Amino acid sequence: NTSAGSASTAAATATTKANEAVTAASEALGSANAAAASFDSFDDRYIGAKSVAPTVDNDGNTLLVGCMYFDSTENKMYVRNSSNTWQLLTA
């Protein structure tokens, strides 16, 4: 009887811990997805260093007004203006 009770308690504890692990994994996945979305948003705004002016963002999508890139040939930073042209970013 005592052994059966101990086994039942251990099984209940194992079930609880398994459920906690599933919850933690789900929360971790949510955090990973949020981080990926945050990086994608940043990646759409800062195109990175390029040797020529980009015509699409890093995902191949239309450039956003206000996005930036660093011209590695000229060593200058450019920003996309409301006329959808690259404008030299000055201090």
N, C-alpha and C positions, 0 to 999 in steps of 0.2 A: 504494500500500500504506500509506504513512504517513498519507495523508488518511483512508483507511478506518479505520485504527487510531485516529486522533484523533476521528473521528466516533463510533466505537463507545464510546470513553471518555467523550465528551460525553453520549452517550445514556444511559450507565450513571449518570453524575453527575446528569443530569436526572431519571432514575427515582428515584434515592436522595432527591433534594431533594423530589420530588413526594410520596414516601412520608412524609418528615419533615413536610411540610405537612399531609398528611392526619392524621397523629398529633397534631400541634399543634392542628388544628381540632377533633379529637375531644376532646382535653384541655380546650380552651376551652369546648366545649359542656358538658362535665361540670362545669366550674367555674360556668358560668352557671346550670345546673340546680340546683346546690347552693346558690348564692346566692338563687335564686328560692324554694327550699324554706325556707331560713333566714328570708327576709323573710315568707313566708306564715305560718311559725310565730310570728314576732314579731307580725304583723298580727292573729293570732287571740288574742293575749294583751293587746295594747294596741289598743283599739278606736278611740282618737283622741278628738278634741274633738267633742262632740255637744250640741245644745241640749235634747234630751230623752234620757231613759235608753234605751239600745238594747235591743232584744229578741232580736236575732240579731247575730252577728259581721259583719265586713266582707265575708265571702263568702256571707252568708245562712245560716250554720250555727248550731247551738245554741251558746250562750255557755258558755265553760269556767269552772269554778270558779277564781278567782284572776285572771281577766281584769280589765282596768281601762279606765275611760274618764274623760275630763275633761268635766265639765258646764260648758259655755261660758256658760250663763245664770247659774249660781250661782258660777262660778269656783272649783269644788271638784272633787276627785278622788274617784272611787268605785271600789270593788273588788267583784267578784262573790263572795259567800260560799258556804259549803257548803249553805245553805238555798236557794240559787239566787235570792237577792235582792241588790239593790245596797246596799252598806254604805259610809257615808262613811269615807274613808281619813283617819285622824288621825295626827298626829305623835307 
